[in-house]
Amino acid sequence: MPRVIILFAIACWTAALSATPARAESLAAQCARDADGGAVEICRRALAENPGDLDLRRHLALSLTILADYPAAIQIHRDIVKERPNDPRAHFDLAGLLGAQEVRRRPDERRADAVGV
């Protein structure tokens, strides 16, 4: 059941990100189009051209999540939350990713953390 929830959340997140208007095959457009396929390098290059672009940062985080690089994706979302503390989406994205990472941990690891072992 948790796997279904995670997949549904990623699908919704992908749909929301792909609703961004695409530009004529720029790196930003390629990143937006291919983020759900793990287009990390394209997104990084697009961010190098547009370092302040919030959507590109979110696309990069999605690409990293698809490739299971959770620490890097979480760091991107933490940076966004620090910069935009009043943005509910920033908090939602970070919380969703932290929750997904927790679900992927083995039950005995979660139990050990809970009891402080």
N, C-alpha and C positions, 0 to 999 in steps of 0.2 A: 504493500500500500504506500509506504513512504516513497518508493521509487516512482510510482505513478504521480505523486504530488510533485516531486522534483521535476520530472519530465514535463508535466503540465505547466509548472512555473517557468521553466526555460522556454517552452513554446510560446507562452504569453509574452515573456520578455522579448523574445525574438520578433514576434509580431509587432510589438510596440516600437522596437528599434528600427524595423524595416519600414515603418510608416514615415520616416524622415525623407523629405524630398531628395532624390538622387541628382547629382550633377553629372555632366557628360564624362563618364568613365575616368574621372580624376582618381587619385589614390583614395580620397575620402569616399567617393562613390563605390569603389571596389571594396573598401573596408566595410562600408555599410551593407553591401550586398552579400559579402562572403563571411561576415563575422560569425554567423552560426555554423560555419564550416571550419573554424579555427584559423582564420587569416591573420595571425599575430604579426607577422613581418609586414604585411601590407598596412595594417593598422598602425604599427609603430612608425613606418615611413610617413604615413599620412599625418600622424601626430607631430612628427618632426617639422613638417611644413606648416601645421596649424596647432601649435602647442596649447593654446587655450580652448580648443574646441571640446566642449563637454560631451557632445554626442560621440565623437571619436574615442574619447576616453572610455565611455560606456561600451562602445563596440569592442574596444581592445579587451576590456574586462570580460565581456561575453566570450570572446575568442579564447582567452586564457581559461575560462571556466570550462568550455567545451573540451579543451585539451587537459583538463584536470589539474591545472596549475593554480590551485585555490589560493595559496599564499599571495601570489602576485595579483590575482584578481581582487582579493580582499583588500590589499594595500591600495589599489586604485580607488576602490569604493570608500575606504577610510579617508583618503585624501579629498575626495569629492565632498564627503560629509563635513570635513574640517572647513573647507572653503564655502560650503553652502549649508550651514547648520539649520536653516529654516526651510530647506527643500525636502518635503516628505518623500519624494521618490528616491532621493539619495539614501535616506535611512531605510526605506523599504528594500532597495536593492542590496544594501549591506546586510541587513537582517536576513534576507532570503538566502544569501550566499553563505552566511555563517551557519544558518540552520541546515542548509544542504550539506555543508561540510561535516556538521555534527552527526547527521543521519548516516553518512557514509562511514563513520568510524565504527569499529567493532563494538558490540555491546559490552564486552569485558573492559575495554578501554574507557567507555563512558562511565561504567560503574566505578572503576578505580578513581576516576576524576571526581566523581560525586562523593565518595567516601574519604577522599584525600590520601589515597595510598600512593 
